[in-house]
Amino acid sequence: MTEKPTASTSLLKHLPAAQRRALQRSVVFVGATFGSFLLLSLYSKAHAAGGSYVVDDGGVNAPGQCNVDTWYKSGRHHAASGETVLSADCAPSGLPSVQLGADINRSRDDGEHTTMLSPHLKASIFTREDLGLEAAVLVQAHVATARRHAFDGADLALPLTYTPFEALRLTVSGGWYHAHNDGAPGEGLTWGSGVEYDVLQSLTLVAERFGQQNGDQGWQAGPRLHIGKHLDIDLVAGQHLSGDRDRWLTTGATVRF
């Protein structure tokens, strides 16, 4: 007796091979993310925007606290393009108000792969709990591996976060970027704004708008699911508002310890 094909298997058979592989990779990544990070649920809940979101907030980790973020981003209409990122940040116990970290970014574009290492430093400028204000400075460099010209650029950002009440956090950020841009260096101002709203104890809605002078502009938004008190899962949709207006989907997770 042969097994009757389900609607999902029939749909997969009718998808182009590239889209079918991209969908399978996304399903595997989501499953692996949930499975791996559920094993790490001894850690505390993550609040800051972080993860795949572009606009960082004005807070830093408490001394001795670390966080690990990972996410997979895939173009909705360009199955051959995507990126996988692993990021880690720690605030040394001996350096209060300072956070050190690095990202490893593995991206693909039309079959070509690039690996980028981005060390960064974030330091608190001031904190006024009575006013609900936090401000910080973030400095980041980008270094490409397997490339003769390794230095790929640098960023500077000054985020300010205002918390009018516990469930709502509003962030504005301004800064500057420099990009090597394959031998045609460019630089300019950057800006962004973001909002986080705790709808439920287990659900936060996050949205942001960002851009850079003579460069990309776009938005991202989605739910952040709090699995117990220890693990956050992000489901994000975004779109560029310049160029060919690419859209993307991102799945990610954050854990702190």
N, C-alpha and C positions, 0 to 999 in steps of 0.2 A: 504494500500500500504506500503510495507516494504522498509526501507531505504537501498540503495545499499551501502555496506561497501567501504570505501575509501582505497587507497593503504597504507596509514599510519596506519589505524586501522588493516588492514590485516597483516601488518608487526609486529605490537605489539602483535597480537595473536600468532604469530609463535615464538616470543622470549621466552626463558626460564623465569620462574616466577621471579627469582632473578634479571636478567638483565632488565626485564620490570619494576620492582619496582624501580631499580636504575635510569632508564631513566625518569620515572615519577617524582622521587624526584628531578632530575636535572632540568627538565622543570619547576616544581613548584618553585625551588630556583631561577632560572633565572628570572621568572616572578615576584616573590616577590622582588628580588633585584632591578629590573628596576622600579617597582611600588613604592617601599618605598623610594628609593633615588631620584627619580624625584620630590618627595614632598619636598626634602631638597635642592633644587637647588637655594638657596639663598647664597650659599657659593662659595668660590674661587676655582679655578682650582688647582688640585694637580699635582706636577711635579715629585717628588722623586719616585724612583723605588718602595720601600715599598710594602704594600699588601702581597700577597703570595710569592713574590720573596725573595729568601734566602739572596742575597748579598745586604746589606744596602748601602746607599750612604754616602758621607761625610758631608752632610748638616743637619741642625736642623731647626725646626720650628721657625718662628719669635716670639719674646716675646708676650705672650697673645694669640697665635694661637694654635688651636687644630685640630686633624684629627681623623677620625674614619674609620677603614678598616674592611671589612668582606669578607670572601670567603669560598667556598665549593670545596673541592678537592676529586676526586673519581678515584680509580684505573680503568684503561680501561679494564683489564682482570680479575679483582677481585672485583666483585660487592659487596661483603660482607665487603669490606674495604673502608674507607673514613674518612674525617675529616671536621668539621665546625669550623671556627675561627672567633672570634670577637676581634678586637684590637683597643685600643685608646691611643693617645699620646697628651700631652699638654706641651707647654713651658710657665712656670709661668712668669708673667710680672716682678716680682721682681728678677728673676734669668735668666738674659740674657745668651744665648748660652748653656742653659741646657734644656733638654727635658725629661719628665717623662711619663711613660706609663705602660701598662700591656696588656697581651693577655689572652683570655680564649679559650682553645682548647678542643673540644669534638670529640674524635676519636673512631672509631669502627674497630675491626679486628676479622673476623670470629665470629661475634655475641657478642664479648666482648667489652664493652664500657669503656673508660677512660677519665676523665676530668682533664685537666692540667691548672694551673694558672702560668703565667710567667711575673712577674714584671721586668721592665727594665729601665735603665737610659742611656741617650745619651748626650754627652757633646762635644761641638766644641773645637778642639785643635787650629786650626788657619784657617783663611779665607784670601785669596789674590785675590780680584776681578780682579786686573790688570793682574794676571797670569792665572785666571780661575781655581784656586785651592781651594778645601775645604777638611778639614780632621777632623775626629771626633773619639771618643772612645765610644764603646757601651758595657755595662755590663748587663747581663741578668741571672736570676735564674729561675728554673723550679720546681714547687711544685705540686705533684699529690694529688687529693682529694680521700677520701675513700680508703686510703692505709696506712698500719701501718708505713711504711717508706716513709714519705711524700716527702723529698728532692729527686729530680730526676736528678739534674745536674745544671751546670752553663756554661755560654759562655762569652768570651771576644773577641771583634773584633775591628780592627783599619782600617776603610775604608778611602780611598782617592779618591776624584772625580776631574777629569780634564774636563773642558769645553772649547775646542779649539774654538768653535763658538756656538752661541746661540742654534742651533738646535741639537747639539750633546753633549752627556755627557758620559764620560768613567770612570768607577770605578774599582779599585782594592782593595782587602781587605785581611788582614791576621789576624789570631787570635789563640785562644786556647779554647778547650772545656773539660769539665769533665762530665761524665755520670755515674749515679748509676748502670744502666744496670742490674736490678733485682739481686742485691747483688754481681755482678762481675764488680766492678768499672773499667772504662776505661777513658783515656784522651789522648789528642794529639793536633796537630796543625790543623788549618782550613785555607782554602784559597778560594778565589772567584774572579771573574771578571764579569763585566756587562757593557752593552751598551744600551743607550736610544737615539733614533733618531726621531725627529719630522718631519714626512713626510708631514703632513698637519697640519693646526691649530686644526683640530678635530681628528688627528690620530698620535699616537706615537708607534713605534716598539721597543719592549724591549726584550733583550736576556741576558742570564747569564750562566756561567759555574762555578761549585762549587765542593768542596770536603773536606774531612777530613782525617787525618792520621788514618790508620787502620779502616776506616769507609766508609760511602757512598760517591759516586761521582755521579754527574749528571748534567743535563742541563735543562733549561726552556726557553721558548720563546713564544711570542704572541703579538697581537695588544692591545693597550690601547686606548679606544674610549673616547673622551672628549665630553660629552653631554652638549652643550653650554659652558659656562665658569666655571661651578660649580661642575660637577660630572664626575668622571672617572669610566669606566667599563673595567675590565680586562678579556680577554679570553686567557688562558694559556695552553700550552701542554708541558709536560716534560717527562724525562726518566732517570732512574738510569743507570749508566755505570758500575756498579759493582753488584755482587750478581746475582739475577735472572733477572736483567735489566727491572724492572717494569716500566710501562708507566702510566701516569695519565693526567687527564684533570681538570682544575680549572676555576671557574667563580668567579669573585670578584668585589668589588666596593670600592671606596675611596671618602670621602667628607671631606672638611676642613671648619672650622668656627672660 
